[in-house]
């Protein structure tokens, strides 16, 4: 896998009304994202509802995604786990199915320290040479990785050369990580739904690794920025960022993303695995208002209402 940059989209997991994984919808979602021009996909990420999937479901989901992608873009597989051995086993399974890389966050545990975090990544790297994306997401892990630690991991673990940054404020931390890297050629990708994508790029990020129902928007912002058309990228970003902000509401982000994907014609059922809140009718009405504004007032051509 070459150096990660651009837009790598995290795939949601669609379900049927009977709460089974909907593999037909999953195939349509893959085609939507690949067709939008993304540079890669992430399977079994946090917003894939991975914590609510059985082992058999994870295996079947990966098989469907890899078959549908058919080598069109690289696929990164989330292999975070509570312990070193479990993470290694999940990573080796990802290698076996042809993943281009794995995404790993620190294990969630009491009194985790920097030495244990570094050892966790080193243990995975010792088992295989597959590229590792270091996921920095304290709300998920309960552990805050300072810029110096992230830089140290990339220096000492040769296969961990990409950081997925989801520790707000991400623009400032992106800049601080670049300082700590001291010129090292490490990829930094923003997350959190793309809500601060432009500012992350200005701070030194290479792109985004996140879920969003309109990946075309992220692709356009990143492409314009990398072409040196910063003002044009900014103007387009400022037009579209209200939708990113709306979709990424804490506690409602996953079902709202599925509502948007249903409007796009790729998801049949917007349910998520419980226990979890669902958006109320007023929230859905507010989302429709925003979509109509983006389509009619801002001329964003991909918007479906």
C-alpha positions as CSV (number, residue, x, y, z in Angstrom):
1,X,0.0,0.0,0.0
2,X,1.4,3.4,-1.0
3,X,1.4,6.4,1.3
4,X,-2.2,7.0,2.3
5,X,-3.7,10.4,1.3
6,X,-6.9,11.7,-0.2
7,X,-10.3,10.4,1.0
8,X,-10.6,6.9,2.6
9,X,-14.3,6.3,3.5
10,X,-15.5,4.3,6.5
11,X,-18.3,2.0,5.4
12,X,-21.5,1.7,7.5
13,X,-23.2,-1.6,8.1
14,X,-26.7,-1.8,6.7
15,X,-29.3,-4.1,8.4
16,X,-32.6,-5.5,7.3
17,X,-35.8,-4.8,9.3
18,X,-35.2,-8.2,11.0
19,X,-31.7,-7.0,12.2
20,X,-29.7,-9.1,9.9
21,X,-26.8,-7.7,7.9
22,X,-28.0,-6.6,4.5
23,X,-25.3,-7.7,2.1
24,X,-27.2,-6.5,-1.0
25,X,-27.3,-2.9,0.4
26,X,-23.7,-3.2,1.5
27,X,-22.7,-4.0,-2.1
28,X,-24.5,-0.9,-3.3
29,X,-22.8,1.3,-0.6
30,X,-19.4,0.0,-1.8
31,X,-20.2,0.9,-5.4
32,X,-21.5,4.4,-4.3
33,X,-18.3,5.2,-2.5
34,X,-15.9,3.8,-5.1
35,X,-17.9,5.6,-7.8
36,X,-17.5,8.8,-5.9
37,X,-13.8,8.7,-6.4
38,X,-12.5,7.8,-2.9
39,X,-9.0,6.6,-2.6
40,X,-9.8,3.7,-0.3
41,X,-12.4,2.1,2.1
42,X,-12.4,1.1,5.7
43,X,-14.3,-1.9,6.8
44,X,-15.3,-2.7,10.4
45,X,-14.6,0.8,11.7
46,X,-16.3,2.4,14.7
47,X,-19.1,3.8,12.6
48,X,-19.6,0.3,11.0
49,X,-21.2,-0.6,14.4
50,X,-18.4,-3.1,14.7
51,X,-18.9,-3.5,18.5
52,X,-22.4,-4.9,17.8
53,X,-21.4,-7.4,15.2
54,X,-20.8,-11.1,15.8
55,X,-17.5,-12.8,14.7
56,X,-19.4,-14.6,12.0
57,X,-21.0,-11.4,10.8
58,X,-17.6,-9.6,10.6
59,X,-16.2,-12.4,8.5
60,X,-19.2,-12.3,6.1
61,X,-19.1,-8.5,5.9
62,X,-15.4,-8.6,4.9
63,X,-16.0,-11.3,2.3
64,X,-18.8,-9.2,0.7
65,X,-16.7,-6.0,0.7
66,X,-13.6,-7.6,-0.7
67,X,-15.6,-9.3,-3.4
68,X,-17.5,-6.1,-4.4
69,X,-14.4,-3.9,-4.3
70,X,-12.6,-6.3,-6.6
71,X,-9.3,-4.5,-6.2
72,X,-10.6,-1.1,-7.4
73,X,-9.4,0.6,-4.2
74,X,-7.4,-0.5,-1.2
75,X,-9.4,-1.8,1.8
76,X,-8.3,-1.0,5.4
77,X,-9.8,-3.3,8.1
78,X,-10.4,-2.3,11.6
79,X,-8.7,-4.7,14.0
80,X,-8.8,-2.9,17.3
81,X,-9.2,-5.3,20.2
82,X,-9.0,-5.3,24.1
83,X,-5.6,-7.2,24.1
84,X,-2.4,-7.7,22.1
85,X,-3.2,-11.3,21.2
86,X,-6.8,-10.5,20.0
87,X,-5.5,-7.6,17.9
88,X,-2.8,-9.8,16.3
89,X,-5.3,-12.5,15.5
90,X,-7.7,-10.0,13.9
91,X,-4.9,-8.4,11.9
92,X,-3.7,-11.8,10.6
93,X,-7.3,-12.6,9.5
94,X,-7.3,-9.2,7.7
95,X,-4.1,-10.2,5.9
96,X,-5.6,-13.5,4.9
97,X,-8.6,-11.8,3.2
98,X,-6.4,-9.4,1.2
99,X,-6.6,-6.2,3.2
100,X,-4.2,-3.4,2.2
101,X,-3.8,-2.3,5.8
102,X,-5.4,-2.4,9.3
103,X,-6.7,0.4,11.6
104,X,-5.9,-0.1,15.3
105,X,-6.7,2.1,18.3
106,X,-5.2,1.6,21.7
107,X,-7.0,-1.0,23.8
108,X,-9.5,0.4,26.3
109,X,-8.3,-0.5,29.8
110,X,-7.8,1.1,33.2
111,X,-4.5,3.0,33.7
112,X,-3.2,2.4,30.2
113,X,0.2,4.1,29.7
114,X,2.4,5.1,26.8
115,X,4.7,2.2,27.2
116,X,1.8,-0.3,26.9
117,X,0.4,1.6,23.9
118,X,3.7,1.4,22.1
119,X,4.1,-2.3,22.9
120,X,0.6,-2.9,21.5
121,X,1.5,-1.6,18.1
122,X,5.0,-3.2,18.2
123,X,3.4,-6.6,18.9
124,X,1.1,-6.3,16.0
125,X,3.9,-5.2,13.7
126,X,6.1,-8.1,14.8
127,X,3.4,-10.6,13.6
128,X,3.0,-9.2,10.1
129,X,4.3,-6.5,7.8
130,X,0.8,-5.2,6.9
131,X,0.6,-1.3,7.2
132,X,-1.0,-0.1,10.4
133,X,-3.2,3.0,10.7
134,X,-2.9,4.4,14.2
135,X,-6.4,5.6,15.3
136,X,-6.3,8.4,17.8
137,X,-9.9,8.6,19.1
138,X,-10.0,9.2,22.9
139,X,-13.8,9.1,23.1
140,X,-13.6,5.4,21.9
141,X,-10.5,4.3,23.8
142,X,-10.5,6.5,26.9
143,X,-6.8,7.2,26.3
144,X,-5.3,10.5,25.1
145,X,-2.2,10.1,22.9
146,X,-0.1,13.2,22.9
147,X,1.6,14.3,19.7
148,X,5.0,13.1,20.9
149,X,3.7,9.6,21.5
150,X,2.1,9.4,18.1
151,X,5.4,10.6,16.5
152,X,7.3,8.0,18.6
153,X,5.0,5.2,17.4
154,X,5.7,6.1,13.8
155,X,9.4,6.3,14.5
156,X,9.7,2.9,16.3
157,X,7.1,0.9,14.5
158,X,8.1,0.9,10.8
159,X,4.7,-0.3,9.5
160,X,2.7,2.3,11.4
161,X,3.1,5.3,9.1
162,X,-0.4,6.7,9.1
163,X,-2.3,8.5,11.9
164,X,-6.1,8.8,11.9
165,X,-6.7,11.8,14.0
166,X,-10.0,12.1,15.8
167,X,-9.0,14.0,19.0
168,X,-10.6,17.5,18.8
169,X,-9.5,20.2,18.2
170,X,-8.1,18.2,15.3
171,X,-6.6,21.2,13.3
172,X,-4.4,22.2,16.2
173,X,-3.4,18.6,17.0
174,X,-2.5,18.0,13.3
175,X,-0.1,21.0,13.5
176,X,1.4,19.7,16.8
177,X,1.9,16.2,15.4
178,X,3.7,17.7,12.3
179,X,6.0,19.6,14.7
180,X,6.7,16.4,16.6
181,X,7.3,14.4,13.4
182,X,10.0,16.9,12.5
183,X,9.7,16.4,8.8
184,X,9.1,12.6,8.8
185,X,7.0,11.4,5.9
186,X,4.0,10.2,7.8
187,X,0.4,10.5,6.7
188,X,-2.1,12.2,8.9
189,X,-5.8,11.8,8.0
190,X,-8.7,13.7,9.7
191,X,-11.9,12.0,10.9
192,X,-15.0,13.2,12.8
193,X,-17.2,13.3,9.7
194,X,-15.0,15.8,7.9
195,X,-16.4,18.7,9.9
196,X,-12.9,20.4,10.1
197,X,-11.4,18.9,6.9
198,X,-10.2,22.2,5.5
199,X,-8.6,23.3,8.7
200,X,-6.9,19.9,9.1
201,X,-5.5,20.2,5.6
202,X,-4.2,23.7,6.4
203,X,-2.6,22.2,9.5
204,X,-0.7,19.5,7.6
205,X,-3.2,16.7,7.1
206,X,-3.1,14.6,3.9
207,X,-6.8,14.0,3.7
208,X,-9.7,12.3,5.5
209,X,-10.5,8.8,6.8
210,X,-14.1,9.1,7.9
211,X,-17.6,8.2,7.2
212,X,-19.9,10.6,5.4
213,X,-22.9,10.0,3.2
214,X,-21.6,12.3,0.5
215,X,-18.0,11.3,-0.1
216,X,-18.0,13.3,-3.4
217,X,-17.9,16.4,-1.3
218,X,-14.8,15.3,0.6
219,X,-13.1,14.2,-2.6
220,X,-13.7,17.5,-4.2
221,X,-12.4,19.5,-1.2
222,X,-9.2,17.4,-0.9
223,X,-8.6,17.3,-4.7
224,X,-8.9,21.1,-5.0
225,X,-6.6,21.6,-2.0
226,X,-3.9,19.3,-3.4
227,X,-4.1,21.0,-6.7
228,X,-3.2,24.3,-5.0
229,X,-6.7,25.7,-5.4
230,X,-7.0,26.5,-1.7
231,X,-9.5,29.3,-2.0
232,X,-11.8,27.3,-4.3
233,X,-11.5,24.3,-1.9
234,X,-12.4,26.7,1.0
235,X,-15.4,28.1,-0.8
236,X,-16.8,24.7,-1.6
237,X,-16.1,23.4,2.0
238,X,-17.9,26.3,3.6
239,X,-21.0,25.7,1.4
240,X,-21.1,22.0,2.5
241,X,-19.9,21.9,6.0
242,X,-23.4,22.4,7.6
243,X,-24.3,19.0,6.3
244,X,-21.1,17.4,7.7
245,X,-21.9,19.0,11.1
246,X,-25.5,17.9,11.0
247,X,-24.7,14.3,10.1
248,X,-22.0,14.0,12.8
249,X,-24.3,14.8,15.8
250,X,-23.1,12.9,18.8
251,X,-25.3,9.8,19.4
252,X,-27.2,10.2,16.1
253,X,-24.4,10.2,13.5
254,X,-24.8,6.6,12.4
255,X,-28.6,6.6,11.9
256,X,-28.5,10.0,10.2
257,X,-25.9,8.7,7.8
258,X,-28.2,5.8,7.0
259,X,-31.1,8.2,6.4
260,X,-29.0,10.1,3.9
261,X,-27.9,6.9,2.2
262,X,-31.5,5.9,2.0
263,X,-32.2,9.2,0.2
264,X,-29.4,8.3,-2.2
265,X,-31.0,5.0,-3.0
266,X,-28.5,2.6,-1.6
267,X,-29.9,1.7,1.9
268,X,-33.4,0.2,2.3
269,X,-33.7,0.2,6.1
270,X,-32.1,2.9,8.3
271,X,-32.1,0.9,11.6
272,X,-29.1,0.5,13.7
273,X,-28.2,-2.2,16.3
274,X,-29.4,-1.4,19.8
275,X,-29.2,-0.1,22.3
276,X,-28.9,3.2,20.5
277,X,-31.1,6.3,20.0
278,X,-32.8,7.0,16.7
279,X,-33.5,10.5,15.3
280,X,-36.9,12.0,16.1
281,X,-39.2,13.3,13.4
282,X,-38.2,16.9,14.0
283,X,-34.6,16.1,13.4
284,X,-35.4,14.3,10.1
285,X,-37.5,17.4,9.1
286,X,-34.5,19.7,9.9
287,X,-32.3,17.5,7.9
288,X,-34.6,17.8,4.9
289,X,-34.6,21.5,5.2
290,X,-30.8,21.6,5.2
291,X,-30.7,19.3,2.1
292,X,-33.1,21.5,0.2
293,X,-31.1,24.6,1.0
294,X,-27.9,22.9,-0.2
295,X,-29.5,21.8,-3.4
296,X,-31.5,24.9,-4.2
297,X,-29.5,27.8,-2.7
298,X,-25.9,26.4,-2.9
299,X,-26.3,24.2,-6.0
300,X,-24.6,21.2,-4.5
301,X,-25.3,18.7,-7.3
302,X,-25.1,15.5,-5.4
303,X,-27.8,16.3,-2.9
304,X,-30.9,14.1,-2.8
305,X,-34.1,15.2,-1.1
